[in-house]
């Protein structure tokens, strides 16, 4: 299955360069966030920056392998890859290692592997295979349910491992299905449920339901195309159910630390003493991260000159909170540079996806872009306090071999699929 290695000149080098810039700049920030003392031994493999150097070195070998494999292999064996990935998630319940409350890792020698990172790639392949099948019509309920099952299986398995952050990422596939013809009302329903849920937690179920009633009455008299009475009643009933349901879910299902994170995000807690206690306990990372970013100013304090970074004020800053290092040491200009790199990468992938000759490649390309976008959006929003704290890495940037290799596989499979033709910006 390995051939076409002479087609290296057809690989999309813009995407590859953007990937390398993110990995390279990410390593500089990992180095700054994880080093200790005045001298640095770059080959000290007991330190995170030393381990990351090994991960990056092995990544290049992985890239060569991915690009050497025949592009048809990924479509032909997508179902098998998906099944193997699901089995690896199931195996965690027997052989998994618990880290920070989540049983998401296999311990192999002195290193750990997180299969949930690779499951996103496998799910993207499986969704691309399903949607591109000649017998699939995404407008039918039957095929919509099949797509939902493909997405739900890994999402549920990851959730049962207490890894909520990775579970949320599977919502990215909604954008993929929407692009391929999923009815628009699904989008309207999804956005409406999110808005109603937030309003219910912030202002209460009764106020939210009252607002919905007023809006429905207003729409009935102001819009030319009126809703039928039974449609308005159904929308109101669903709104009331969601309003009271999300309140019950928040108070009785979510764990205390999850409730506290949402409470802090929506400013539900009014007691100043309780707020101060939050900042010293579960919100400590977020509080210090915001301080680190704000202290960077326009140009930053300089590489390895960040006082909060070198002082280890943000625990595990080289992982999920790596963006705070960028903010402190590289300032607004540095954070803007990182954001621009991600935006360019996502736009480039979407551009290439639209130019694909096969539906499988296009759907997979949208899957890649959607997964990277959700990770990018949640991680940076979390670090800046714009969304609740969720443990999720910044793609190609945060420390970790599993994350780096998983995103490398995810991206370079698409680069290989795209390599059958020359694309221009």
RODO-2510 file (C-alpha; in nm, 4 decimals, decimal comma):
residues 425
     n   res          X          Y          Z
     1     x     0,0000     0,0000     0,0000
     2     x     0,3037     0,2319    -0,0073
     3     x     0,3720     0,4110    -0,3334
     4     x     0,3640     0,7478    -0,5129
     5     x     0,6543     0,8769    -0,3046
     6     x     0,7752     1,0709    -0,6105
     7     x     0,4765     1,3033    -0,5781
     8     x     0,6199     1,4949    -0,2827
     9     x     0,6217     1,8172    -0,4847
    10     x     0,2418     1,8030    -0,5016
    11     x     0,1903     1,8214    -0,1265
    12     x     0,0334     2,1462    -0,0099
    13     x     0,3361     2,3221     0,1332
    14     x     0,1368     2,6173     0,2677
    15     x    -0,0439     2,3837     0,5085
    16     x     0,2801     2,2071     0,5981
    17     x     0,4589     2,5383     0,6688
    18     x     0,1725     2,6575     0,8903
    19     x     0,1908     2,3267     1,0794
    20     x     0,5674     2,3591     1,1272
    21     x     0,5367     2,7189     1,2489
    22     x     0,2825     2,6153     1,5113
    23     x     0,4902     2,3191     1,6282
    24     x     0,8097     2,5250     1,6367
    25     x     0,6634     2,8240     1,8193
    26     x     0,4803     2,5865     2,0523
    27     x     0,8095     2,4212     2,1455
    28     x     0,9669     2,7580     2,2342
    29     x     0,6812     2,8277     2,4747
    30     x     0,6935     2,4766     2,6220
    31     x     1,0653     2,5302     2,6800
    32     x     1,0011     2,8582     2,8576
    33     x     0,7114     2,7249     3,0665
    34     x     0,8825     2,4037     3,1805
    35     x     1,2500     2,4942     3,2315
    36     x     1,3918     2,5631     3,5777
    37     x     1,7159     2,7282     3,6786
    38     x     1,9496     2,9538     3,4826
    39     x     2,0943     2,6869     3,2544
    40     x     1,9043     2,4674     3,0103
    41     x     2,0066     2,1215     2,8997
    42     x     1,8024     2,0817     2,5817
    43     x     1,8618     1,7072     2,5889
    44     x     1,7440     1,6579     2,9459
    45     x     1,4727     1,4088     2,8634
    46     x     1,3431     1,4065     3,2189
    47     x     1,2027     1,7555     3,1567
    48     x     0,8894     1,8282     2,9498
    49     x     1,0846     2,0341     2,6953
    50     x     1,3289     1,7455     2,6479
    51     x     1,0480     1,4941     2,6032
    52     x     0,8716     1,7260     2,3598
    53     x     1,1881     1,7385     2,1515
    54     x     1,1704     1,3597     2,1177
    55     x     0,8015     1,3801     2,0272
    56     x     0,8763     1,6363     1,7558
    57     x     1,1648     1,4310     1,6187
    58     x     0,9447     1,1202     1,5964
    59     x     0,6708     1,3312     1,4364
    60     x     0,8847     1,3833     1,1264
    61     x     0,9179     1,0070     1,0829
    62     x     0,5419     0,9760     1,1272
    63     x     0,4841     1,2393     0,8582
    64     x     0,7045     1,0523     0,6100
    65     x     0,5096     0,7320     0,6763
    66     x     0,1699     0,9007     0,6398
    67     x     0,2655     1,0637     0,3108
    68     x     0,4185     0,7438     0,1726
    69     x     0,1011     0,5393     0,2174
    70     x    -0,1350     0,5235    -0,0807
    71     x    -0,4187     0,7749    -0,0358
    72     x    -0,6780     0,5052    -0,1143
    73     x    -0,5666     0,3135     0,1938
    74     x    -0,7299     0,5648     0,4287
    75     x    -1,0702     0,5387     0,2637
    76     x    -1,0544     0,1635     0,2116
    77     x    -0,9625     0,0833     0,5714
    78     x    -1,1452     0,3691     0,7470
    79     x    -1,3969     0,1322     0,9069
    80     x    -1,1221    -0,0936     1,0417
    81     x    -0,9312     0,2060     1,1780
    82     x    -1,2502     0,3219     1,3510
    83     x    -1,3174    -0,0199     1,5080
    84     x    -0,9587    -0,0513     1,6341
    85     x    -0,9811     0,2973     1,7822
    86     x    -1,3069     0,2149     1,9626
    87     x    -1,1513    -0,1042     2,1021
    88     x    -0,8590     0,1018     2,2329
    89     x    -1,1090     0,3238     2,4174
    90     x    -1,2862     0,0211     2,5637
    91     x    -0,9549    -0,1245     2,6783
    92     x    -0,9005     0,1761     2,9032
    93     x    -1,1714     0,0501     3,1384
    94     x    -0,9521    -0,2548     3,2057
    95     x    -0,5931    -0,1445     3,1490
    96     x    -0,6194     0,2351     3,1702
    97     x    -0,4152     0,4569     3,3980
    98     x    -0,5908     0,7218     3,6036
    99     x    -0,4359     1,0695     3,5746
   100     x    -0,5969     1,3681     3,7468
   101     x    -0,9254     1,1818     3,7847
   102     x    -0,9522     1,0703     3,4215
   103     x    -0,8831     0,7121     3,3089
   104     x    -0,7699     0,8143     2,9615
   105     x    -0,4141     0,6821     2,9314
   106     x    -0,2263     0,3611     2,8687
   107     x     0,1021     0,3428     3,0579
   108     x     0,3702     0,1936     2,8313
   109     x     0,7081     0,1838     2,9959
   110     x     0,7919     0,5360     3,1056
   111     x     0,5412     0,7059     2,8781
   112     x     0,1650     0,7312     2,8421
   113     x    -0,0612     0,7198     2,5351
   114     x    -0,4053     0,8836     2,5236
   115     x    -0,6214     0,6957     2,2688
   116     x    -0,9032     0,9527     2,2847
   117     x    -0,6817     1,1916     2,0878
   118     x    -0,6478     0,9403     1,8028
   119     x    -1,0199     0,8512     1,8178
   120     x    -1,1067     1,1929     1,6722
   121     x    -0,9115     1,1113     1,3580
   122     x    -1,0731     0,7668     1,3351
   123     x    -1,4188     0,9187     1,3745
   124     x    -1,3443     1,1760     1,1025
   125     x    -1,2517     0,8923     0,8665
   126     x    -1,5628     0,6931     0,9601
   127     x    -1,7948     0,9913     0,9084
   128     x    -1,6299     1,0662     0,5721
   129     x    -1,6784     0,7021     0,4695
   130     x    -2,0433     0,6979     0,5776
   131     x    -2,1438     1,0304     0,4192
   132     x    -1,9631     0,9577     0,0917
   133     x    -2,1221     0,6143     0,0511
   134     x    -2,3430     0,5990    -0,2586
   135     x    -2,6324     0,4630    -0,0521
   136     x    -2,6163     0,7451     0,2039
   137     x    -2,8538     1,0403     0,1933
   138     x    -2,7844     1,2658     0,4906
   139     x    -3,1311     1,4204     0,4514
   140     x    -3,2949     1,0956     0,5613
   141     x    -3,3501     1,0171     0,9279
   142     x    -3,2008     0,6688     0,8899
   143     x    -2,8634     0,7972     0,7671
   144     x    -2,8677     1,0828     1,0180
   145     x    -2,9063     0,8282     1,2984
   146     x    -2,6179     0,6217     1,1591
   147     x    -2,3963     0,9302     1,1577
   148     x    -2,5079     1,0102     1,5120
   149     x    -2,4167     0,6589     1,6294
   150     x    -2,0694     0,6848     1,4714
   151     x    -2,0117     1,0092     1,6617
   152     x    -2,1858     0,9084     1,9846
   153     x    -1,9925     0,5851     2,0473
   154     x    -1,6491     0,7482     2,1019
   155     x    -1,8084     1,0518     2,2694
   156     x    -1,9828     0,8351     2,5303
   157     x    -1,6761     0,6161     2,5874
   158     x    -1,4611     0,9254     2,6438
   159     x    -1,7231     1,0802     2,8737
   160     x    -1,7315     0,7636     3,0853
   161     x    -1,3557     0,8071     3,1309
   162     x    -1,4289     1,1445     3,2933
   163     x    -1,2777     1,3394     3,0038
   164     x    -1,5482     1,5995     2,9404
   165     x    -1,3235     1,8235     2,7314
   166     x    -1,2533     1,5615     2,4661
   167     x    -1,6217     1,4659     2,4622
   168     x    -1,7266     1,8186     2,3652
   169     x    -1,4925     1,8088     2,0629
   170     x    -1,7192     1,5521     1,8956
   171     x    -1,9737     1,8280     1,8533
   172     x    -1,7428     1,9537     1,5757
   173     x    -1,8830     1,6909     1,3416
   174     x    -2,2128     1,8796     1,3352
   175     x    -2,0442     2,1379     1,1100
   176     x    -1,9293     1,8586     0,8787
   177     x    -2,2779     1,7124     0,8436
   178     x    -2,4297     2,0583     0,8002
   179     x    -2,1930     2,1246     0,5089
   180     x    -2,3029     1,7976     0,3475
   181     x    -2,6729     1,8815     0,3553
   182     x    -2,8020     1,8289     0,7103
   183     x    -3,1319     2,0251     0,7296
   184     x    -3,0921     2,3838     0,8548
   185     x    -3,3458     2,3453     1,1315
   186     x    -3,0959     2,1260     1,3203
   187     x    -2,8659     2,4289     1,3386
   188     x    -3,1524     2,6488     1,4612
   189     x    -3,2493     2,3922     1,7249
   190     x    -2,8902     2,3509     1,8459
   191     x    -2,8248     2,7241     1,8797
   192     x    -3,1628     2,7777     2,0477
   193     x    -3,0983     2,5069     2,3085
   194     x    -2,7588     2,6588     2,3919
   195     x    -2,9086     3,0080     2,4308
   196     x    -3,2019     2,8835     2,6409
   197     x    -2,9659     2,6818     2,8635
   198     x    -2,7392     2,9801     2,9309
   199     x    -3,0326     3,2149     2,9962
   200     x    -3,1940     2,9608     3,2317
   201     x    -2,8785     2,9268     3,4405
   202     x    -2,8213     3,3009     3,4429
   203     x    -3,1742     3,4334     3,5002
   204     x    -3,3823     3,1301     3,5958
   205     x    -3,6222     2,8975     3,4159
   206     x    -3,9353     3,1079     3,4763
   207     x    -3,7862     3,4302     3,3368
   208     x    -3,6433     3,2439     3,0357
   209     x    -3,9782     3,0784     2,9610
   210     x    -4,1544     3,4158     2,9920
   211     x    -3,9094     3,5732     2,7456
   212     x    -3,9744     3,2871     2,5032
   213     x    -4,3509     3,3417     2,5329
   214     x    -4,3164     3,7154     2,4631
   215     x    -4,0950     3,6500     2,1601
   216     x    -4,3370     3,3937     2,0177
   217     x    -4,6283     3,6334     2,0558
   218     x    -4,4232     3,9090     1,8935
   219     x    -4,3251     3,6875     1,6008
   220     x    -4,6866     3,5859     1,5537
   221     x    -4,8040     3,9453     1,5048
   222     x    -4,4970     4,0985     1,3362
   223     x    -4,3786     3,8333     1,0895
   224     x    -4,5505     3,7977     0,7532
   225     x    -4,4958     3,4215     0,7538
   226     x    -4,6629     3,3304     1,0810
   227     x    -4,6059     3,0195     1,2843
   228     x    -4,9047     2,7945     1,3290
   229     x    -5,0566     2,7829     1,6756
   230     x    -4,9488     2,4234     1,7378
   231     x    -4,5914     2,5100     1,6297
   232     x    -4,5764     2,8014     1,8750
   233     x    -4,7141     2,5839     2,1560
   234     x    -4,4616     2,3083     2,0776
   235     x    -4,1708     2,5571     2,0805
   236     x    -4,2898     2,6988     2,4131
   237     x    -4,3234     2,3517     2,5693
   238     x    -3,9732     2,2544     2,4526
   239     x    -3,8322     2,5838     2,5857
   240     x    -3,9905     2,5268     2,9269
   241     x    -3,8652     2,1661     2,9325
   242     x    -3,5095     2,2722     2,8435
   243     x    -3,5171     2,5606     3,0944
   244     x    -3,6168     2,3452     3,3898
   245     x    -3,4192     2,0441     3,2635
   246     x    -3,0882     2,2304     3,2419
   247     x    -3,1438     2,3659     3,5937
   248     x    -3,1997     2,0112     3,7224
   249     x    -2,8958     1,8865     3,5293
   250     x    -2,6798     2,1652     3,6721
   251     x    -2,7886     2,1131     4,0327
   252     x    -2,8176     1,7320     4,0470
   253     x    -2,6032     1,5770     3,7731
   254     x    -2,2945     1,7943     3,7417
   255     x    -2,0179     1,7462     3,9948
   256     x    -1,9428     2,0291     4,2418
   257     x    -1,6260     2,1417     4,0608
   258     x    -1,8150     2,1528     3,7304
   259     x    -2,0920     2,3586     3,8912
   260     x    -1,8326     2,5979     4,0327
   261     x    -1,6673     2,6475     3,6931
   262     x    -1,9982     2,7315     3,5263
   263     x    -2,0948     2,9522     3,8203
   264     x    -1,7712     3,1480     3,7871
   265     x    -1,8105     3,1787     3,4094
   266     x    -2,1699     3,3077     3,4239
   267     x    -2,0985     3,5197     3,7337
   268     x    -2,3708     3,3351     3,9270
   269     x    -2,1885     3,3646     4,2578
   270     x    -2,2395     3,7042     4,4238
   271     x    -2,0755     3,6408     4,7609
   272     x    -1,7328     3,8193     4,7496
   273     x    -1,5869     3,5833     5,0094
   274     x    -1,6924     3,2782     4,8062
   275     x    -1,5522     3,4373     4,4898
   276     x    -1,2200     3,4979     4,6614
   277     x    -1,2154     3,1382     4,7821
   278     x    -1,2825     3,0187     4,4239
   279     x    -0,9837     3,2155     4,2934
   280     x    -0,7593     3,0427     4,5468
   281     x    -0,8848     2,6899     4,4754
   282     x    -1,0285     2,5496     4,1496
   283     x    -1,0083     2,8864     3,9666
   284     x    -0,6465     2,9431     4,0645
   285     x    -0,5105     2,8365     3,7248
   286     x    -0,7535     3,0604     3,5378
   287     x    -0,6891     3,3576     3,7657
   288     x    -0,3112     3,3306     3,7264
   289     x    -0,3444     3,2699     3,3531
   290     x    -0,5441     3,5899     3,3075
   291     x    -0,2857     3,7822     3,5109
   292     x    -0,0017     3,6389     3,3007
   293     x    -0,1694     3,7341     2,9727
   294     x    -0,2590     4,0862     3,0888
   295     x     0,0953     4,1479     3,2180
   296     x     0,2407     4,0893     2,8698
   297     x     0,1153     4,4168     2,7264
   298     x     0,1754     4,4857     2,3591
   299     x     0,5129     4,3195     2,3001
   300     x     0,5512     4,0927     2,6052
   301     x     0,8212     4,0630     2,8694
   302     x     1,0536     3,8689     2,6408
   303     x     1,1405     3,5047     2,5805
   304     x     1,2000     3,3295     2,9161
   305     x     1,1510     3,6626     3,0938
   306     x     0,7935     3,6161     3,2080
   307     x     0,7864     3,6393     3,5871
   308     x     0,4679     3,4366     3,6271
   309     x     0,5888     3,1775     3,3776
   310     x     0,9362     3,1345     3,5267
   311     x     0,7866     3,1544     3,8771
   312     x     0,5516     2,8639     3,7979
   313     x     0,2460     3,0612     3,9089
   314     x     0,0296     2,8721     3,6570
   315     x     0,0491     2,4968     3,7345
   316     x     0,1129     2,2721     3,4316
   317     x     0,1408     2,5834     3,2171
   318     x     0,3118     2,3932     2,9360
   319     x    -0,0036     2,1861     2,8704
   320     x    -0,3564     2,3292     2,8523
   321     x    -0,2530     2,6795     2,9627
   322     x     0,0350     2,7224     2,7180
   323     x    -0,1372     3,0249     2,5585
   324     x    -0,0817     3,2216     2,8810
   325     x     0,2942     3,1835     2,8246
   326     x     0,2528     3,3377     2,4799
   327     x     0,0551     3,6252     2,6292
   328     x     0,3074     3,7054     2,9004
   329     x     0,6319     3,6651     2,7068
   330     x     0,5245     3,7652     2,3549
   331     x     0,2419     4,0026     2,4374
   332     x    -0,0535     4,1015     2,2236
   333     x     0,1576     4,0750     1,9093
   334     x     0,2584     3,7174     1,9948
   335     x    -0,0945     3,6036     2,0766
   336     x    -0,2198     3,7670     1,7566
   337     x     0,0486     3,5802     1,5623
   338     x    -0,0680     3,2467     1,7059
   339     x    -0,4349     3,3236     1,6389
   340     x    -0,3542     3,4271     1,2799
   341     x    -0,1595     3,1042     1,2228
   342     x    -0,4554     2,8944     1,3383
   343     x    -0,7067     3,0968     1,1370
   344     x    -0,4923     3,0676     0,8239
   345     x    -0,4521     2,6924     0,8770
   346     x    -0,8271     2,6387     0,9201
   347     x    -0,9115     2,8566     0,6189
   348     x    -0,6505     2,6776     0,4102
   349     x    -0,7892     2,3342     0,5002
   350     x    -1,1442     2,4460     0,4168
   351     x    -1,0206     2,5901     0,0875
   352     x    -0,8525     2,2626    -0,0033
   353     x    -1,1552     2,0617     0,1108
   354     x    -1,3803     2,2492    -0,1305
   355     x    -1,1439     2,1663    -0,4193
   356     x    -1,1391     1,7918    -0,3590
   357     x    -1,2425     1,5576    -0,6391
   358     x    -1,4091     1,3044    -0,4096
   359     x    -1,6733     1,3530    -0,1424
   360     x    -1,4743     1,1354     0,0990
   361     x    -1,1773     1,3733     0,0859
   362     x    -1,4000     1,6804     0,1154
   363     x    -1,5894     1,5471     0,4169
   364     x    -1,2682     1,4387     0,5868
   365     x    -1,1144     1,7811     0,5193
   366     x    -1,4077     1,9500     0,6861
   367     x    -1,3684     1,7099     0,9765
   368     x    -1,0036     1,8090     1,0181
   369     x    -1,0841     2,1811     1,0059
   370     x    -1,3757     2,1450     1,2503
   371     x    -1,1756     1,9474     1,5078
   372     x    -0,8855     2,1944     1,4994
   373     x    -1,1292     2,4881     1,5182
   374     x    -1,3122     2,3521     1,8257
   375     x    -0,9829     2,2795     2,0057
   376     x    -0,8469     2,6237     1,9173
   377     x    -1,1669     2,8044     2,0172
   378     x    -1,2183     2,6231     2,3481
   379     x    -0,8544     2,6309     2,4611
   380     x    -0,7967     3,0009     2,3993
   381     x    -1,1431     3,0905     2,5292
   382     x    -1,0765     2,8851     2,8433
   383     x    -0,7350     3,0407     2,9105
   384     x    -0,8808     3,3917     2,8745
   385     x    -1,1856     3,3158     3,0904
   386     x    -1,4346     3,3556     2,8047
   387     x    -1,5746     3,0038     2,8467
   388     x    -1,5777     2,7559     3,1396
   389     x    -1,2520     2,5826     3,2212
   390     x    -1,2258     2,2610     3,0168
   391     x    -0,9151     2,0455     2,9972
   392     x    -0,8317     2,0544     2,6290
   393     x    -0,4923     2,1153     2,4579
   394     x    -0,4033     2,3732     2,1948
   395     x    -0,3424     2,1717     1,8731
   396     x     0,0227     2,1254     1,7689
   397     x     0,1173     2,3710     2,0432
   398     x     0,0600     2,2216     2,3886
   399     x     0,2994     1,9701     2,5440
   400     x     0,2246     1,6022     2,4874
   401     x     0,3149     1,3247     2,2489
   402     x    -0,0374     1,1855     2,2068
   403     x    -0,1817     1,5241     2,1159
   404     x     0,0986     1,6138     1,8749
   405     x     0,0948     1,2765     1,6986
   406     x    -0,2850     1,2619     1,6819
   407     x    -0,3107     1,6053     1,5189
   408     x    -0,0209     1,5186     1,2897
   409     x    -0,2011     1,2052     1,1711
   410     x    -0,5307     1,3930     1,1420
   411     x    -0,3784     1,6707     0,9288
   412     x    -0,1332     1,4759     0,7152
   413     x    -0,3878     1,2152     0,6099
   414     x    -0,5770     1,5050     0,4545
   415     x    -0,2582     1,6430     0,2989
   416     x    -0,2040     1,2997     0,1427
   417     x    -0,5641     1,2832     0,0179
   418     x    -0,5186     1,6261    -0,1354
   419     x    -0,1849     1,5410    -0,2958
   420     x    -0,3360     1,3808    -0,6070
   421     x    -0,3529     1,7242    -0,7642
   422     x    -0,1799     2,0597    -0,7347
   423     x    -0,3823     2,3205    -0,5465
   424     x    -0,3321     2,6927    -0,5590
   425     x    -0,4297     2,9495    -0,2995
***
